[in-house]
């Protein structure tokens, strides 16, 4: 897909974050460039809406009040950091990625 192809030019940490994201059922609800049919937010805008510390918390325990369970299997610390780097890359690349959709 568009995101996978564009990741070829991304940092190794962003690519590792995408791999960690893809290895969990995150994609069942979250889509990289749009809101999902179940109401999960557009991940390309998350780093602009949620502080780094809060994002680490969400990637650790989920947001049960919003219907988001904790990631299973749980992210290791290095994976959480890589996922956050992937989300930053996704936000920075959003306009370019949308052209490819």
Secondary structure, DSSP 8 states (H G I E B T S, - for coil): -HHHHHGGGS-HHHHHHHHHHHTTGGGGT--SSS--TT----GGGHHHHS-HHHHHHHHHH-BGGGTB---SS---HHHHHHHHHHHHHHHHHHHHHHHT-
